[in-house]
């Protein structure tokens, strides 16, 4: 899309006022800007759809054709849903209709297709006004014309937006949000899309009603086919049960109402019952999480997304702070063995010649503790050569110690070595 469309992103956690200004309520949200105006992105979220959107928006908003037959072929092969708008006038350059049509096409380029039939060089038809705007749909023989009672941008755009829906459309994530919010209630035949024979029969029945019913009655609704098996969770709020399909369902999304009765198999009878009040309007079931533990909390969380993420983040931070130990708990507490030995000797002197049980235990630990793998990593003191006098002195000390019935004491250097071997490897 380089050179065709500029792409940017906004972090709504840092720029909340800006996101609120443009009605961002969930993530990710895609919007596009045309001539300073911001619109909702109408296409799919996959790579192919986004690239097609870039191609479409970088092309001219109006495609000029020379023959009427080209409009039919264009609607069949070059549109997403088989709909194109066709306008024409004798003199394009001086036509007021063309100027209005061009503005509407530019503002709705992302969601609709616009054609202009060039009448230059065509034979005149006895001087009658040849300016018109029509809706051309693939598979529908008769085009639908706009009544140009008010030749303004607002009037033409309102008609284009209202008519930019197929006569009978297969509904899905890409088009359901757009069509359900256009203003008309949406009448859906709820079926299992995998059952091709059943889908074909429902489509034929709905089209038969559309073609045989007065236009004023038909234009009360938009008509679509909805996959009741794939989107069964969504339909639960309207009390739709899969075992009752196929059935008819009318949704008024702006008014938050719906009409449903699975006992009606003919569309004409169903709509007649809606008109005379036999089938009353109901509101969607908002307690759709009530059968789950803490369902009300889940519903509240979803309704206030993304702002409900704030308390969750704060709660996680508090939990982390509470379970994290203090800094001083990470510092090993080392008590020099030399000081401990001196203290024990002093306590032994105070208690008499009786050896203390604590001293025996610590001496035992000192003789058993260090492994060779630890001591090898500690620098050993250089051995000192002993003289005959030193050996005589050591023997005297040994015999003196034995007379007191106390275990022999290790040399001080060895005691310190064992104590130091308790230091964690990370501090070596």
C-alpha positions as CSV (number, residue, x, y, z in Angstrom):
1,X,0.0,0.0,0.0
2,X,3.0,2.3,-0.1
3,X,2.2,5.4,-2.1
4,X,-1.5,4.6,-2.1
5,X,-2.5,5.0,1.5
6,X,-0.9,6.3,4.7
7,X,-1.3,4.1,7.8
8,X,-0.9,5.2,11.4
9,X,-1.8,4.0,14.9
10,X,-2.9,5.7,18.1
11,X,-2.3,4.3,21.6
12,X,-5.6,4.9,23.3
13,X,-4.1,4.1,26.7
14,X,-2.1,7.3,26.3
15,X,-4.4,9.4,24.2
16,X,-7.8,8.7,25.7
17,X,-9.5,12.1,24.9
18,X,-8.6,11.7,21.2
19,X,-10.0,8.2,21.1
20,X,-13.2,9.3,23.0
21,X,-13.6,12.1,20.5
22,X,-13.9,9.5,17.6
23,X,-16.0,7.0,19.5
24,X,-13.4,4.3,20.0
25,X,-15.0,1.7,22.4
26,X,-12.9,-1.4,21.8
27,X,-9.6,-2.7,20.4
28,X,-8.6,-2.9,17.7
29,X,-10.7,-0.2,16.0
30,X,-10.1,0.7,12.4
31,X,-11.1,4.1,11.0
32,X,-10.1,6.0,7.9
33,X,-10.0,9.7,7.0
34,X,-11.1,11.4,3.8
35,X,-10.8,15.1,3.2
36,X,-10.5,15.7,7.0
37,X,-13.6,13.6,7.9
38,X,-13.2,10.4,10.0
39,X,-15.3,7.3,9.0
40,X,-15.6,3.7,10.3
41,X,-13.7,1.2,8.3
42,X,-16.3,-1.0,6.5
43,X,-14.2,-3.9,5.3
44,X,-12.7,-7.1,6.5
45,X,-9.7,-7.4,8.9
46,X,-7.7,-9.9,6.8
47,X,-4.8,-8.9,4.6
48,X,-6.7,-9.4,1.3
49,X,-9.5,-7.1,2.4
50,X,-7.2,-4.3,3.6
51,X,-5.2,-4.4,0.4
52,X,-8.4,-4.3,-1.7
53,X,-9.6,-1.3,0.4
54,X,-6.3,0.5,-0.3
55,X,-6.6,-0.1,-4.0
56,X,-10.2,1.1,-4.0
57,X,-9.5,4.3,-2.1
58,X,-6.5,5.2,-4.2
59,X,-8.6,4.9,-7.5
60,X,-11.0,7.6,-8.7
61,X,-14.3,7.7,-6.8
62,X,-16.3,7.6,-10.1
63,X,-15.7,5.2,-13.0
64,X,-16.8,6.6,-16.4
65,X,-18.5,4.1,-18.8
66,X,-19.7,4.5,-22.4
67,X,-22.5,2.0,-22.6
68,X,-25.3,1.0,-20.3
69,X,-24.4,-2.7,-20.5
70,X,-21.1,-2.0,-18.8
71,X,-23.0,-1.1,-15.6
72,X,-24.5,-4.5,-15.4
73,X,-21.2,-6.3,-15.9
74,X,-19.5,-4.0,-13.4
75,X,-22.1,-4.8,-10.7
76,X,-21.6,-8.5,-11.3
77,X,-17.8,-8.7,-11.3
78,X,-16.3,-5.7,-9.7
79,X,-18.3,-5.0,-6.6
80,X,-18.4,-6.8,-3.2
81,X,-22.2,-7.2,-2.9
82,X,-23.4,-6.7,-6.5
83,X,-24.5,-3.1,-6.1
84,X,-23.4,0.0,-8.1
85,X,-24.9,3.4,-8.5
86,X,-25.2,4.9,-12.0
87,X,-25.7,8.5,-12.8
88,X,-25.8,10.4,-16.1
89,X,-26.5,13.8,-17.6
90,X,-26.0,15.3,-21.0
91,X,-23.2,17.7,-20.2
92,X,-20.9,16.4,-17.4
93,X,-18.8,19.5,-17.0
94,X,-21.7,21.9,-16.6
95,X,-24.1,19.5,-14.8
96,X,-25.2,20.3,-11.3
97,X,-26.0,16.7,-10.8
98,X,-22.5,15.6,-11.6
99,X,-21.0,18.0,-9.0
100,X,-23.3,16.7,-6.3
101,X,-22.8,13.1,-7.4
102,X,-19.0,13.6,-7.3
103,X,-19.1,14.8,-3.6
104,X,-21.3,11.9,-2.5
105,X,-19.1,9.4,-4.3
106,X,-16.0,10.8,-2.6
107,X,-17.5,10.6,0.8
108,X,-18.9,7.1,0.4
109,X,-16.1,5.7,-1.8
110,X,-15.1,3.1,0.9
111,X,-18.5,1.4,1.0
112,X,-20.1,1.9,-2.4
113,X,-19.4,1.9,-6.1
114,X,-20.2,4.8,-8.4
115,X,-20.5,4.9,-12.2
116,X,-21.1,7.8,-14.7
117,X,-22.6,7.1,-18.1
118,X,-21.1,9.6,-20.6
119,X,-23.8,10.8,-22.9
120,X,-21.5,12.8,-25.2
121,X,-21.9,11.6,-28.8
122,X,-25.2,9.8,-28.0
123,X,-28.3,10.7,-30.0
124,X,-30.6,13.2,-28.3
125,X,-34.0,11.9,-27.2
126,X,-36.3,14.8,-28.3
127,X,-34.8,17.3,-25.7
128,X,-36.2,15.6,-22.6
129,X,-34.2,15.9,-19.4
130,X,-31.9,12.8,-19.3
131,X,-30.3,13.4,-15.8
132,X,-30.9,10.5,-13.4
133,X,-29.3,8.4,-10.6
134,X,-30.1,4.6,-10.5
135,X,-29.2,1.7,-8.3
136,X,-28.0,-1.3,-10.4
137,X,-27.9,-4.7,-8.7
138,X,-26.6,-8.0,-10.1
139,X,-29.4,-10.5,-10.7
140,X,-32.1,-7.8,-10.5
141,X,-33.5,-6.8,-13.9
142,X,-35.1,-3.6,-13.0
143,X,-32.9,-0.8,-11.6
144,X,-34.2,1.5,-8.9
145,X,-34.2,5.3,-9.6
146,X,-33.7,8.1,-7.3
147,X,-36.6,10.7,-7.2
148,X,-34.7,14.0,-7.6
149,X,-37.2,16.1,-5.8
150,X,-34.4,17.8,-3.8
151,X,-31.1,18.0,-5.7
152,X,-28.7,18.4,-2.7
153,X,-25.7,16.5,-1.4
154,X,-27.5,15.5,1.8
155,X,-30.6,14.2,0.0
156,X,-28.6,12.1,-2.5
157,X,-26.2,10.8,0.2
158,X,-29.2,9.7,2.4
159,X,-30.7,7.7,-0.6
160,X,-27.3,6.1,-1.4
161,X,-26.7,5.0,2.2
162,X,-30.2,3.6,2.4
163,X,-30.0,1.7,-0.9
164,X,-26.5,0.4,-0.6
165,X,-27.7,-3.0,0.7
166,X,-28.5,-6.0,-1.5
167,X,-32.1,-7.1,-1.8
168,X,-31.2,-10.3,0.0
169,X,-27.7,-10.5,1.6
170,X,-25.8,-13.2,3.4
171,X,-24.9,-11.7,6.8
172,X,-21.6,-12.0,8.5
173,X,-19.1,-10.1,10.7
174,X,-18.0,-7.9,7.8
175,X,-21.5,-6.5,6.9
176,X,-23.8,-7.2,9.8
177,X,-22.7,-4.2,12.0
178,X,-23.0,-1.8,9.0
179,X,-26.4,-3.1,7.8
180,X,-28.0,-3.5,11.2
181,X,-27.4,0.1,12.1
182,X,-28.7,1.8,8.9
183,X,-32.1,2.6,10.3
184,X,-34.4,-0.1,8.9
185,X,-35.1,-3.3,11.0
186,X,-33.2,-6.3,9.7
187,X,-35.3,-9.4,8.8
188,X,-33.2,-12.5,9.0
189,X,-33.8,-16.1,7.9
190,X,-31.9,-18.0,10.6
191,X,-30.6,-21.3,9.1
192,X,-27.7,-23.7,9.1
193,X,-25.5,-22.4,6.2
194,X,-24.0,-25.8,5.8
195,X,-27.4,-27.2,4.7
196,X,-27.2,-25.8,1.1
197,X,-30.6,-27.2,0.0
198,X,-32.3,-25.5,3.0
199,X,-30.5,-22.2,2.4
200,X,-31.6,-22.3,-1.3
201,X,-35.2,-22.9,-0.3
202,X,-35.2,-20.0,2.3
203,X,-33.7,-17.6,-0.2
204,X,-36.2,-18.5,-2.9
205,X,-39.1,-18.0,-0.4
206,X,-37.9,-14.6,0.8
207,X,-37.2,-13.4,-2.8
208,X,-40.7,-14.5,-3.8
209,X,-42.2,-12.4,-1.1
210,X,-40.1,-9.3,-2.1
211,X,-41.1,-9.6,-5.8
212,X,-44.8,-10.0,-5.1
213,X,-45.2,-7.5,-2.3
214,X,-45.8,-3.7,-2.9
215,X,-42.6,-1.8,-2.8
216,X,-43.7,0.4,0.2
217,X,-44.1,-2.8,2.3
218,X,-40.9,-4.3,1.1
219,X,-38.8,-1.3,2.0
220,X,-39.8,-1.4,5.7
221,X,-37.0,-4.0,6.2
222,X,-33.6,-5.2,5.0
223,X,-33.5,-8.9,4.3
224,X,-30.7,-11.4,5.0
225,X,-29.7,-14.9,5.7
226,X,-28.0,-15.6,9.0
227,X,-26.0,-18.7,10.0
228,X,-27.8,-19.9,13.2
229,X,-25.3,-22.7,13.8
230,X,-22.1,-20.6,13.6
231,X,-23.4,-17.6,15.6
232,X,-25.6,-19.5,18.1
233,X,-24.0,-17.8,21.0
234,X,-24.9,-14.4,19.7
235,X,-28.5,-15.5,19.1
236,X,-28.9,-16.7,22.7
237,X,-29.8,-13.2,23.8
238,X,-32.8,-13.3,21.4
239,X,-33.9,-16.7,22.7
240,X,-33.1,-18.5,19.4
241,X,-32.7,-22.2,19.8
242,X,-30.8,-24.2,17.2
243,X,-33.4,-27.0,17.1
244,X,-36.1,-24.5,16.1
245,X,-34.2,-23.4,12.9
246,X,-35.0,-22.4,10.2
247,X,-37.0,-19.5,11.6
248,X,-37.5,-15.7,11.1
249,X,-36.1,-13.0,13.3
250,X,-36.5,-9.3,13.1
251,X,-33.8,-7.1,14.8
252,X,-34.1,-3.4,15.5
253,X,-30.6,-2.8,16.7
254,X,-30.8,1.0,17.2
255,X,-34.1,0.5,19.1
256,X,-32.8,-2.6,21.0
257,X,-35.9,-4.7,20.1
258,X,-36.6,-7.9,18.3
259,X,-39.5,-10.0,17.1
260,X,-39.4,-13.8,16.9
261,X,-41.8,-16.7,16.8
262,X,-40.5,-20.0,15.6
263,X,-44.0,-21.4,14.8
264,X,-44.4,-19.3,11.6
265,X,-43.0,-21.0,8.5
266,X,-44.3,-18.5,5.9
267,X,-42.7,-15.0,5.8
268,X,-45.9,-13.3,4.8
269,X,-47.8,-14.7,7.8
270,X,-44.9,-13.9,10.1
271,X,-44.8,-10.2,9.0
272,X,-48.6,-9.9,9.2
273,X,-48.5,-11.2,12.8
274,X,-45.8,-8.6,13.6
275,X,-47.9,-5.8,12.1
276,X,-51.2,-6.7,13.9
277,X,-49.4,-7.2,17.3
278,X,-49.8,-10.9,17.5
279,X,-46.0,-11.1,17.8
280,X,-44.9,-8.4,20.2
281,X,-41.5,-6.7,20.4
282,X,-39.1,-7.9,23.1
283,X,-35.8,-6.6,24.4
284,X,-32.6,-8.7,24.2
285,X,-31.7,-10.7,27.2
286,X,-28.9,-8.8,28.9
287,X,-28.3,-11.4,31.6
288,X,-26.6,-13.6,29.0
289,X,-23.9,-14.5,31.5
290,X,-26.3,-15.3,34.3
291,X,-25.8,-19.1,34.0
292,X,-22.1,-18.7,34.7
293,X,-20.3,-18.0,38.0
294,X,-19.8,-14.2,38.5
295,X,-21.8,-13.7,35.3
296,X,-22.9,-10.2,36.3
297,X,-19.2,-9.2,36.8
298,X,-18.3,-10.5,33.4
299,X,-21.1,-8.6,31.8
300,X,-20.1,-5.4,33.6
301,X,-16.5,-5.8,32.6
302,X,-17.5,-6.3,28.9
303,X,-19.9,-3.4,28.8
304,X,-17.2,-0.9,30.0
305,X,-14.3,-2.1,27.9
306,X,-11.6,-0.8,27.6
307,X,-11.9,1.3,30.8
308,X,-12.6,-1.8,32.9
309,X,-9.0,-2.9,32.3
310,X,-7.7,-0.1,34.6
311,X,-9.0,-1.7,37.9
312,X,-7.7,-5.1,36.8
313,X,-4.2,-3.7,36.2
314,X,-4.2,-1.9,39.6
315,X,-5.3,-5.1,41.4
316,X,-2.5,-7.1,39.7
317,X,0.0,-4.5,40.8
318,X,-1.2,-4.6,44.4
319,X,-1.0,-8.4,44.5
320,X,2.6,-8.3,43.1
321,X,3.6,-5.7,45.8
322,X,2.1,-7.8,48.6
323,X,3.8,-11.1,47.6
324,X,7.2,-9.5,46.8
325,X,9.7,-10.0,49.8
326,X,11.6,-7.0,51.3
327,X,15.0,-6.1,50.0
328,X,16.8,-7.2,53.1
329,X,15.3,-10.7,52.8
330,X,17.5,-11.2,49.7
331,X,20.7,-10.5,51.7
332,X,22.3,-13.6,53.3
333,X,22.9,-13.3,57.0
334,X,26.5,-14.4,57.6
335,X,28.0,-14.6,61.1
336,X,31.7,-15.0,61.2
337,X,32.7,-18.4,62.7
338,X,35.6,-16.8,64.6
339,X,33.4,-14.5,66.6
340,X,31.0,-17.4,67.3
341,X,33.9,-19.6,68.6
342,X,35.1,-16.8,70.8
343,X,31.7,-16.3,72.2
344,X,31.2,-20.0,72.9
345,X,34.6,-20.2,74.6
346,X,33.6,-17.3,76.8
347,X,30.3,-18.9,77.7
348,X,32.1,-22.2,78.5
349,X,34.4,-20.4,80.9
350,X,31.5,-18.8,82.6
351,X,29.8,-22.1,83.0
352,X,32.9,-23.9,84.3
353,X,34.7,-26.8,82.6
354,X,31.4,-28.3,81.4
355,X,31.2,-28.3,77.6
356,X,28.1,-26.7,76.0
357,X,25.8,-28.8,73.9
358,X,25.6,-25.9,71.3
359,X,29.3,-25.9,70.9
360,X,29.3,-29.7,70.2
361,X,26.7,-29.3,67.5
362,X,28.4,-26.5,65.8
363,X,31.8,-28.3,65.9
364,X,30.0,-31.3,64.3
365,X,28.6,-29.1,61.6
366,X,32.0,-27.7,61.0
367,X,33.6,-31.1,60.4
368,X,30.7,-32.4,58.2
369,X,29.7,-29.3,56.1
370,X,31.8,-28.3,53.1
371,X,32.0,-30.4,50.0
372,X,35.1,-30.4,47.8
373,X,33.3,-28.5,45.0
374,X,32.8,-25.5,47.3
375,X,36.2,-25.5,49.0
376,X,38.0,-25.8,45.7
377,X,36.6,-22.4,44.7
378,X,37.9,-20.7,47.8
379,X,41.4,-19.6,47.9
380,X,43.3,-21.8,50.3
381,X,45.8,-20.4,52.7
382,X,49.4,-21.3,52.0
383,X,50.5,-24.1,54.4
384,X,53.2,-22.9,56.9
385,X,56.2,-25.1,57.6
386,X,56.2,-26.2,61.2
387,X,59.3,-26.2,63.4
388,X,60.0,-28.8,66.0
389,X,59.1,-26.3,68.7
390,X,55.6,-25.7,67.0
391,X,55.0,-29.5,66.8
392,X,55.8,-29.8,70.5
393,X,53.5,-27.0,71.4
394,X,50.6,-28.5,69.4
395,X,51.1,-31.9,71.1
396,X,51.0,-30.1,74.5
397,X,47.7,-28.3,73.6
398,X,46.2,-31.6,72.4
399,X,47.0,-33.4,75.6
400,X,45.7,-30.5,77.6
401,X,42.5,-30.5,75.7
402,X,42.0,-34.2,76.1
403,X,42.3,-34.0,79.8
404,X,39.2,-31.8,79.9
405,X,37.2,-34.4,78.0
406,X,36.3,-31.9,75.2
407,X,36.5,-32.6,71.5
408,X,39.6,-31.4,69.7
409,X,39.2,-28.0,68.2
410,X,40.1,-27.4,64.6
411,X,42.6,-24.8,63.6
412,X,41.2,-21.3,63.3
413,X,42.0,-21.1,59.6
414,X,40.0,-24.3,58.9
415,X,37.0,-23.1,60.9
416,X,36.9,-19.8,58.9
417,X,37.2,-21.8,55.7
418,X,34.1,-23.9,56.5
419,X,32.1,-20.9,57.5
420,X,33.0,-19.0,54.3
421,X,31.9,-22.1,52.3
422,X,28.3,-21.3,53.3
423,X,28.4,-18.2,51.3
424,X,26.0,-18.5,48.2
425,X,27.7,-19.1,44.9
426,X,26.3,-15.9,43.5
427,X,28.5,-13.9,45.9
428,X,31.7,-15.8,45.1
